[in-house]
Amino acid sequence: MSEPNLTVVVIEDDKQIRRFVRSTLEAQGMTVFEAETGQQGLREAAFRLPDLIV
C-alpha cells in the first residue's frame, strides 16, 4: 500500500532555496506549490488547502 500524496506550499523569497526545497519534497512524492511572498503563500494555502506549509 502506498503513502497518500501530500500537498505542500513552500513560501520562500530566495529562488534557489525555494527550488531546492521543492525538488527535495517532490523526490519524496509530494505535490509542491511555490510562493515568493507571504501574501502569495496565503493565497496558495487558501486555494490549494495543503497538508503542509513550509
C-alpha positions in Angstrom: 0.0 0.0 0.0 1.5 3.4 -1.0 1.6 6.5 1.1 -1.0 9.2 0.3 0.2 12.1 -1.9 0.8 15.1 0.3 0.3 18.7 -0.9 2.8 21.3 0.3 3.1 25.1 -0.2 6.7 26.4 0.0 7.0 30.1 0.9 10.5 31.4 0.3 11.8 34.6 -1.2 15.1 33.2 -2.3 14.5 31.4 -5.6 17.4 28.9 -5.2 16.3 27.8 -1.8 12.7 27.5 -2.9 13.7 25.3 -5.9 15.9 23.2 -3.7 13.1 22.6 -1.1 10.7 21.9 -4.0 12.9 19.3 -5.7 13.6 17.6 -2.3 9.9 17.3 -1.4 8.9 16.2 -4.9 11.6 13.5 -4.8 9.6 12.2 -1.8 6.4 12.0 -3.8 4.8 15.3 -2.6 3.0 17.8 -4.7 4.6 21.2 -4.2 3.4 24.7 -5.0 5.7 27.7 -4.6 5.1 31.2 -3.3 7.7 34.0 -3.2 5.9 36.2 -0.6 3.8 35.6 2.5 0.8 37.1 0.8 1.2 34.8 -2.2 1.7 31.9 0.2 -1.6 32.7 2.0 -3.4 32.8 -1.4 -1.9 29.4 -2.4 -2.8 27.9 1.0 -6.4 29.1 0.8 -6.7 27.8 -2.8 -4.7 24.5 -2.5 -5.6 23.6 1.1 -2.2 22.0 1.6 -1.3 19.3 4.2 1.9 21.3 5.0 3.2 24.9 4.6 7.0 25.4 4.7 
